[in-house]
Amino acid sequence: MSSAETAEGTPHSSPPPATSPRRPKLTLLPLIALIFFDVSGGPFGVEDSVGSGGGPLLSLLGFLIFPLLWSLPEALITAELSALFPSNGGYVVWISSAFSPFWGFQQGIWKFVSGAMDNALYPVLFLDYLKRSLPFFSDSSPGRPLALFTLTAALTFLNYRGLHIVGFSAIALTFFSLSPFIVLSVLAIPRIRPYRWLSADIRGADWRGYFNSMFWNLNYWDKASALAGEVEEPSRTFPRAIFGAVGLVMASYLIPLLAGTGAIDGSKSGEWSDGYFAQVGLEIGGEWLRWWIQAAAAMSNMGLFEAEMSSDSFQLLGMSEMGMIPEIFSKRSKYGTPTVSILCSATGVLLLSWMSFQQILEFLNFLYALGMLLEFAAFIKLRVSKPHLHRPYKVPVGTFWATVMCFPPAFLLLLVMCLASFRTFAVSGAVFLLGIILHPIMQFLKDKKWVKFVILPPENLGNCNADLPVLDGDIADESSVSLL
């Protein structure tokens, strides 16, 4: 690699590596757990799809059909591109390589804001479950803001302590979060009446709420790619982890929904909203099951928060190592975690946590959809313009069918965006404008050497006019990954 130069003009060797051999790396099971929490964390939050869909039918159909049209294509694309570019930054690297660093920077802004909004949901969901039994955490209680701050600070500190701790914690949290639903599903079997699954009030359905709920519960498969540089043998591990997480997520949604909606009187469909599974547990098993589900919800939201913050902070670290944002964002603590990036993510969470669940959901979905359209375009562009690149895992179809595979999810993305409110268009437009403004500001600061940046040669930025760099030795490995 050619020499790099700091903002002060002092030459030094290549930029700091994405990982250090002294730091523990993520292996298969912790990565599956982190992807599970990036996407799902259990059936918490799916209740809105029953209420907004006017009954169980649309919710169940949605979780049967949407994964095929949306989740599977996104998971396949993430598996291929994460194996091709196993470095921190994930989708920012993909977009920079397919188009230009300018669009990679825009993707980074959209994804980070979307991620901060998404992470702001989890303390809110955590307190929404508890407020049903503890009024101290209700929306009007003066104790709620203090609880939000304390919870965010505690979870941020855990993230600071190390990614490997987060990964192994995620495994334990996965088992604990799903355990009450295994019990609930077993206890519900004698009470299930299959005709209840067919209940639907299509005319009274809240389509905006329904599609936003479905979309939010089935997206973010690409999120863990932002920390691919922290994974053991990422080109091999990432595809396996992605597909392991797909099966886990689908089971965690469908089985509790089938049990709950089949065992509960269909006339109560309108009551299904955030936290309603606790009430389902009360009716099926009693007070003990209700409290168990609430405890699982609390622990699940901890896992969701940790997974999201890890992805967001390592995305900023990756952008810093590519010279897109100041070098301070790539500075690591003694635990190997990007301290400033974590603090930046936590600040975003606190600033956004005052909004309601539905407001946050619609805002983040729009920005996420915008970024995913760019990822689909990058996937196709790299297939067409860089077919010679060795792909350790490759979606097992040709370029034509790979393009066709992107049409259904792209249509769903556009549908979700078209259903957005004027406020969402305004907020998303402001974020888009922020990215346009920040890019030349970063370049100006870099040129003036007022702020320290990592400066990379053009070929290392993944310019589409140059051959892509080998970002990891695994890319040069001529072996391919088999998932079967």
C-alpha positions in Angstrom: 0.0 0.0 0.0 1.3 3.5 -0.8 2.1 5.8 2.1 -0.6 7.9 3.6 -0.5 11.4 5.0 -1.9 13.0 8.0 -3.7 16.4 8.1 -0.5 18.0 9.5 1.5 16.7 6.5 3.5 14.1 8.4 3.9 11.0 6.3 3.3 7.7 7.9 2.6 4.1 6.8 -0.8 2.7 5.9 -3.8 3.7 7.9 -4.6 1.8 11.1 -6.0 -1.7 10.4 -9.6 -2.4 11.0 -8.8 -5.1 13.5 -6.0 -6.1 15.8 -5.0 -9.7 16.4 -4.9 -9.1 20.1 -8.6 -8.3 20.3 -11.1 -11.2 20.3 -13.1 -11.4 17.1 -16.7 -12.4 16.6 -17.4 -16.0 15.7 -20.4 -17.7 14.1 -22.8 -17.9 17.1 -22.3 -14.4 18.5 -22.6 -13.0 15.0 -25.9 -14.9 14.4 -27.2 -13.5 17.7 -26.1 -9.9 16.8 -27.8 -10.2 13.4 -30.9 -11.6 15.1 -31.0 -8.5 17.4 -30.2 -6.1 14.5 -33.3 -7.4 12.7 -35.7 -8.7 15.4 -34.9 -9.6 19.0 -38.1 -11.6 19.2 -41.8 -10.9 18.6 -41.8 -7.7 20.6 -43.1 -4.9 18.3 -45.0 -7.2 15.9 -48.3 -6.6 17.8 -48.9 -3.4 15.9 -49.2 -5.5 12.6 -52.3 -7.2 14.1 -53.9 -4.0 15.3 -53.2 -1.9 12.2 -54.0 -4.8 9.8 -57.5 -5.2 11.3 -56.9 -8.7 12.6 -54.5 -11.7 12.5 -54.9 -12.6 8.8 -53.0 -9.7 7.3 -50.3 -10.0 10.0 -49.8 -13.7 9.4 -49.8 -13.4 5.6 -47.4 -10.5 5.9 -44.9 -12.6 7.9 -45.2 -15.4 5.4 -44.9 -13.4 2.2 -42.8 -10.4 3.1 -39.7 -12.5 4.1 -39.7 -14.1 0.6 -40.1 -10.8 -1.2 -38.0 -8.6 1.1 -35.9 -10.4 3.7 -34.4 -13.1 1.6 -33.2 -10.9 -1.2 -31.7 -8.4 1.3 -30.1 -11.3 3.2 -28.6 -12.8 0.0 -27.2 -9.4 -1.2 -25.8 -8.8 2.3 -24.1 -12.2 2.3 -22.5 -11.7 -1.1 -21.3 -8.1 -0.5 -20.1 -8.7 3.1 -18.0 -11.7 1.9 -16.6 -9.5 -0.9 -15.8 -6.6 1.4 -15.2 -7.9 4.9 -14.2 -4.6 6.4 -15.7 -2.1 8.9 -18.1 0.3 7.2 -20.1 -2.4 5.3 -22.6 -0.7 3.0 -20.5 2.5 2.9 -17.7 0.5 1.3 -20.1 -1.2 -1.1 -21.6 2.1 -2.3 -18.2 3.8 -2.5 -16.8 0.9 -4.6 -19.8 0.7 -7.0 -20.3 4.5 -7.5 -18.1 7.0 -5.7 -17.0 8.0 -2.2 -19.5 10.9 -2.4 -22.4 8.5 -2.5 -20.8 6.3 0.1 -20.7 9.3 2.4 -24.4 10.0 1.7 -25.2 6.3 2.5 -23.3 6.7 5.7 -25.3 9.7 6.8 -28.7 8.1 5.9 -27.8 4.9 7.7 -26.4 6.5 10.8 -29.4 8.8 11.3 -31.8 5.9 10.5 -29.8 3.7 13.0 -29.9 6.4 15.7 -33.7 6.6 15.2 -34.0 2.9 15.4 -32.0 2.7 18.6 -34.1 5.4 20.2 -37.1 3.0 19.9 -35.7 0.4 22.3 -35.6 2.4 25.5 -39.1 3.5 24.6 -40.3 -0.1 24.0 -38.7 -1.2 27.2 -40.6 1.3 29.2 -43.8 0.7 27.3 -43.8 -2.9 28.4 -43.1 -2.0 32.0 -45.7 0.8 32.2 -48.5 -1.7 32.0 -47.5 -2.9 35.5 -45.5 0.0 36.8 -47.2 3.4 36.3 -43.9 5.1 37.2 -42.8 4.5 33.7 -45.9 5.9 31.9 -45.7 8.6 29.3 -46.9 11.3 31.6 -44.8 10.3 34.6 -41.9 12.7 35.5 -39.8 9.6 36.1 -39.8 8.5 32.5 -37.2 10.9 31.1 -34.8 10.0 34.0 -35.4 6.3 33.2 -34.6 6.8 29.5 -31.4 8.6 30.3 -30.2 6.0 32.9 -31.0 3.1 30.7 -29.3 4.6 27.7 -26.2 5.5 29.7 -25.9 1.9 31.2 -26.3 0.2 27.8 -23.8 2.6 26.2 -21.2 1.7 28.9 -21.7 -2.0 28.2 -21.1 -1.3 24.4 -18.0 0.5 25.3 -16.6 -2.5 27.3 -16.1 -4.6 24.2 -17.7 -6.0 21.1 -17.0 -9.6 22.1 -18.8 -9.0 25.4 -21.8 -7.7 23.4 -21.7 -10.7 21.1 -21.7 -13.3 23.9 -24.3 -11.3 25.8 -26.4 -11.4 22.7 -26.4 -15.3 22.7 -27.7 -15.4 26.3 -30.2 -12.6 25.6 -31.5 -14.6 22.6 -32.3 -17.6 24.7 -33.8 -15.6 27.5 -35.9 -13.4 25.2 -37.4 -16.4 23.3 -38.0 -18.7 26.3 -41.3 -17.4 27.5 -42.7 -17.6 24.0 -41.8 -21.3 23.8 -43.8 -21.8 27.0 -46.7 -19.5 25.8 -46.9 -21.4 22.5 -47.1 -24.8 24.3 -49.7 -23.6 26.7 -51.8 -22.0 23.9 -52.1 -25.3 21.9 -55.4 -26.5 23.6 -57.0 -23.0 23.2 -56.1 -22.4 19.6 -59.0 -22.1 17.2 -57.7 -21.9 13.6 -60.7 -19.9 12.3 -59.4 -16.9 14.4 -56.4 -16.6 12.1 -58.8 -15.7 9.2 -60.1 -12.6 11.0 -59.5 -9.4 9.0 -61.0 -6.0 8.7 -59.5 -4.9 5.4 -61.5 -1.7 5.1 -60.6 -0.6 8.5 -56.9 -1.4 8.2 -54.3 1.3 8.8 -52.2 0.6 5.8 -49.5 3.1 6.6 -49.1 1.7 10.1 -49.3 -1.9 8.8 -46.6 -1.6 6.1 -44.3 0.4 8.4 -44.7 -2.2 11.1 -44.0 -5.1 8.7 -41.1 -3.3 7.1 -39.5 -2.4 10.4 -39.7 -5.9 11.8 -38.1 -7.4 8.7 -35.3 -5.0 7.8 -31.8 -4.3 8.9 -30.2 -7.5 7.6 -27.4 -5.4 6.2 -26.6 -3.7 9.5 -24.1 -6.1 10.9 -22.0 -5.7 7.8 -20.7 -2.4 9.3 -18.6 -4.4 11.7 -17.4 -7.1 9.3 -13.8 -6.2 10.1 -14.3 -7.5 13.6 -15.5 -11.0 12.5 -13.3 -14.1 12.5 -12.9 -15.2 8.8 -15.7 -12.8 7.7 -15.9 -14.1 4.1 -16.8 -17.5 5.4 -18.6 -16.7 8.7 -20.9 -13.9 7.5 -22.9 -15.8 4.9 -23.5 -18.6 7.3 -24.5 -16.2 10.1 -26.9 -14.3 7.8 -28.9 -17.4 6.8 -28.9 -18.9 10.3 -30.4 -15.6 11.5 -33.1 -15.7 8.8 -34.5 -18.9 10.1 -34.3 -17.8 13.7 -36.1 -14.5 13.0 -38.9 -16.1 11.0 -39.6 -18.7 13.7 -39.5 -16.1 16.5 -42.3 -14.1 14.7 -44.6 -16.7 13.3 -44.8 -19.2 16.1 -45.8 -16.7 18.9 -48.2 -14.9 16.5 -49.9 -18.2 15.6 -50.2 -19.1 19.2 -51.4 -15.7 20.5 -53.9 -14.9 17.8 -55.2 -18.4 17.6 -55.8 -18.6 21.4 -57.2 -15.1 22.0 -60.7 -14.0 21.2 -60.7 -12.4 17.7 -62.8 -9.5 18.8 -59.8 -8.1 20.7 -57.7 -7.6 17.6 -58.0 -3.9 17.9 -56.2 -4.0 21.3 -53.0 -5.4 19.8 -50.4 -2.7 20.1 -46.8 -2.4 21.5 -46.5 -4.6 24.5 -49.7 -6.6 24.0 -47.9 -9.9 24.2 -47.7 -9.4 28.0 -51.5 -9.3 28.1 -51.6 -12.5 25.9 -49.3 -14.2 28.5 -51.7 -13.1 31.3 -54.7 -14.6 29.6 -53.0 -17.9 28.5 -50.7 -18.6 31.5 -51.4 -16.1 34.2 -49.6 -13.4 36.0 -46.3 -15.3 36.2 -46.1 -15.6 32.4 -47.0 -11.9 32.0 -44.1 -10.9 34.2 -41.8 -13.3 32.4 -42.7 -11.8 29.0 -42.2 -8.3 30.3 -38.8 -9.3 31.7 -37.9 -10.9 28.3 -39.0 -7.7 26.5 -36.7 -5.7 28.8 -33.7 -8.0 28.1 -34.6 -8.1 24.3 -34.5 -4.4 24.1 -31.1 -4.4 25.7 -29.9 -6.8 23.0 -31.5 -4.7 20.3 -29.9 -1.5 21.6 -26.4 -3.1 21.9 -26.5 -4.6 18.4 -27.7 -1.4 16.8 -25.1 0.8 18.7 -22.3 -1.6 17.7 -23.2 -1.4 14.1 -23.7 2.4 14.1 -20.4 3.0 15.9 -18.3 0.7 13.8 -19.9 2.2 10.7 -18.5 5.6 11.8 -15.2 3.9 12.6 -15.1 2.4 9.0 -16.0 5.8 7.5 -13.1 7.4 9.5 -10.6 4.7 8.3 -11.7 5.5 4.8 -11.0 9.2 5.3 -14.6 10.3 5.0 -14.9 11.8 8.5 -12.3 12.9 11.1 -9.8 10.4 12.4 -11.0 10.9 16.0 -14.0 8.6 15.1 -11.6 5.7 14.5 -9.9 6.1 17.9 -10.4 2.9 20.0 -10.6 2.4 23.7 -8.4 -0.2 25.5 -11.3 -2.6 24.9 -11.1 -2.1 21.1 -14.3 -0.1 20.8 -14.6 3.3 19.0 -15.2 5.6 22.0 -16.2 8.8 20.1 -18.4 6.9 17.7 -20.2 5.3 20.6 -20.8 8.6 22.3 -22.0 10.1 19.1 -24.5 7.3 18.7 -25.7 7.6 22.3 -26.2 11.3 21.9 -28.4 10.7 18.9 -30.5 8.2 20.8 -31.1 10.7 23.7 -32.1 13.5 21.3 -34.6 11.3 19.5 -36.1 9.3 22.4 -38.8 11.9 23.1 -40.7 11.0 19.9 -43.5 8.5 19.8 -43.0 4.9 18.6 -44.9 5.5 15.3 -43.1 8.8 14.5 -39.7 7.2 15.0 -40.8 4.2 13.0 -41.9 6.1 9.9 -38.9 8.4 9.9 -36.3 5.6 10.1 -38.1 3.4 7.6 -38.0 6.2 5.0 -34.3 6.8 5.4 -33.6 3.1 5.5 -35.6 2.5 2.3 -33.6 5.2 0.6 -30.3 3.6 1.6 -31.5 0.1 0.6 -32.4 1.3 -2.9 -28.8 2.5 -3.2 -27.5 -0.9 -2.0 -29.5 -2.8 -4.6 -28.2 -0.5 -7.3 -24.6 -1.1 -6.0 -25.1 -4.9 -6.0 -26.2 -4.8 -9.6 -23.5 -2.3 -10.6 -20.8 -4.5 -9.1 -22.1 -7.6 -10.8 -22.1 -5.8 -14.2 -18.9 -3.7 -13.9 -16.7 -5.9 -11.8 -17.6 -9.5 -12.7 -13.9 -10.6 -12.4 -13.8 -10.0 -8.6 -13.7 -13.3 -6.7 -16.7 -13.6 -4.5 -16.2 -16.0 -1.6 -20.0 -16.3 -1.5 -22.1 -15.5 -4.5 -25.9 -15.5 -4.8 -26.4 -18.6 -7.0 -28.0 -16.9 -10.0 -26.7 -14.9 -12.9 -26.6 -11.2 -13.2 -30.0 -11.0 -15.0 -31.8 -13.0 -12.3 -30.0 -11.2 -9.6 -31.4 -8.0 -11.1 -34.9 -9.5 -11.2 -34.5 -10.6 -7.6 -34.2 -6.9 -6.6 -37.5 -5.8 -8.2 -39.9 -7.0 -5.5 -38.1 -5.5 -2.5 -37.4 -2.3 -4.5 -41.2 -2.1 -5.1 -41.9 -2.6 -1.4 -39.3 0.1 -0.6 -41.0 2.6 -2.9 -44.4 1.7 -1.5 -43.3 2.4 2.1 -41.8 5.7 0.9 -45.0 6.7 -0.9 -47.1 6.0 2.1 -45.0 8.4 4.3 -46.5 11.5 5.8 -45.5 15.1 4.8 -43.6 15.4 8.1 -41.5 12.3 7.1 -40.8 13.7 3.7 -39.7 17.0 5.4 -37.4 15.2 8.0 -35.9 12.9 5.4 -35.3 15.9 3.0 -33.5 17.7 5.8 -31.2 14.6 6.4 -30.6 14.3 2.6 -29.6 18.0 2.6 -27.4 17.5 5.6 -25.4 14.9 3.7 -25.0 17.1 0.7 -23.7 19.9 2.8 -21.5 17.9 5.1 -19.5 16.2 2.3 -17.8 19.4 1.0 -17.3 20.6 4.5 -15.4 17.4 5.3 -13.3 17.9 2.2 -12.7 21.5 3.0 -11.5 20.6 6.5 -9.3 17.9 5.1 -7.7 20.2 2.5 -7.1 23.0 5.0 -5.7 20.4 7.5 -7.7 22.0 10.3 -8.9 18.6 11.4 -6.9 15.3 11.3 -8.1 12.8 8.7 -6.8 9.4 7.5 -5.8 10.1 3.9 -6.0 7.1 1.6 -4.8 6.7 -2.0 -7.8 6.9 -4.5 -7.6 3.2 -5.3 -8.3 2.4 -1.7 -11.5 4.3 -1.6 -13.1 1.8 -4.0 -13.4 4.2 -6.9 -15.5 2.7 -9.6 -13.0 3.7 -12.2 -10.2 1.7 -10.7 -9.8 -1.9 -9.7 -11.2 -2.5 -6.2 -8.7 -3.1 -3.5 -8.2 -6.4 -1.7 -9.8 -5.4 1.7 -9.1 -8.7 3.3 -7.0 -11.7 2.5 -10.1 -13.8 2.4 -11.0 -12.2 -0.9 -8.0 -13.7 -2.6 -8.9 -17.1 -1.4 -10.1 -19.1 -4.4 -12.3 -21.3 -2.3 -16.0 -20.5 -2.1 -18.5 -20.8 0.7 -21.1 -23.5 0.7 -24.2 -22.9 2.8 -25.7 -26.3 2.2 
